[in-house]
Amino acid sequence: MSSRDKILHRIRTARSIASDLAPERQVEETLETAIQQDIPDSADALKQQFASALQSVSARFESSADIEHLYGLIDCTLRHGKDTRFAITGTDFTREIAEHVCSRYPDYASVSARDIESFERVKQLESIGISIVDCAYAIADTGTLCVPFSNVQTQLPFILPETVIAVVKEQQLAVNHRQVFASLSEKERRNMILITGASRTADIEKILFLGAHGPGELIVFLLEDIH
């Protein structure tokens, strides 16, 4: 028997053996039951889960009850840094934040990644040490920030600066990845930016190093639902 015939014989034999796996529908029902058991039972519990998940991936978390307090947290973070320039994704919300910062501190200037020609983005953004970004969803059980690429047109503000300030609105909190993917269109699911904590690696001698492949510090400010 040739090698080809042996392989074909094994395939035919394997196909003739009944699978001991549960039917697909039963697997789906079991998975759904397990997922439901892990869903927080209140908005406060969801926020606490998100905060705990961020802490576990070395991200800093603070909650803000109103927009003015949020601006204060951002101002304080920027003023503690060395740079007077900061990058933004260029969404309406990050532009609003940038306008506030620059009106309060005239020596500061924002750089919108979306407004830079693609071939110039790395050159202009690699020297900026801090960025302000927002997201479409924040996944509570893993502390993951989710942004469809079509919303921002570039991932550079999320990965190039040493420090990334991410602003999350409470209504953007999602329980898990399953809920997020169910809410996105097929086109949005094809190209997404997912950020979970600061960049980390322990490839060399098992020593943990932050900032190897992205930001060394991720700061998440949650703007609570004022309604």
Secondary structure as UniProt FT lines:
FT   HELIX           3..16
FT   HELIX           24..37
FT   HELIX           43..56
FT   TURN            57..58
FT   STRAND          60..64
FT   HELIX           67..79
FT   STRAND          85..88
FT   HELIX           92..104
FT   TURN            106..107
FT   STRAND          109..112
FT   HELIX           113..115
FT   HELIX           118..125
FT   TURN            126..127
FT   STRAND          130..134
FT   STRAND          137..139
FT   TURN            140..143
FT   STRAND          144..148
FT   HELIX           149..152
FT   HELIX           156..159
FT   STRAND          163..169
FT   HELIX           170..172
FT   STRAND          173..174
FT   HELIX           177..183
FT   HELIX           186..190
FT   STRAND          192..196
FT   STRAND          200..201
FT   TURN            203..206
FT   STRAND          209..210
FT   STRAND          217..223
//
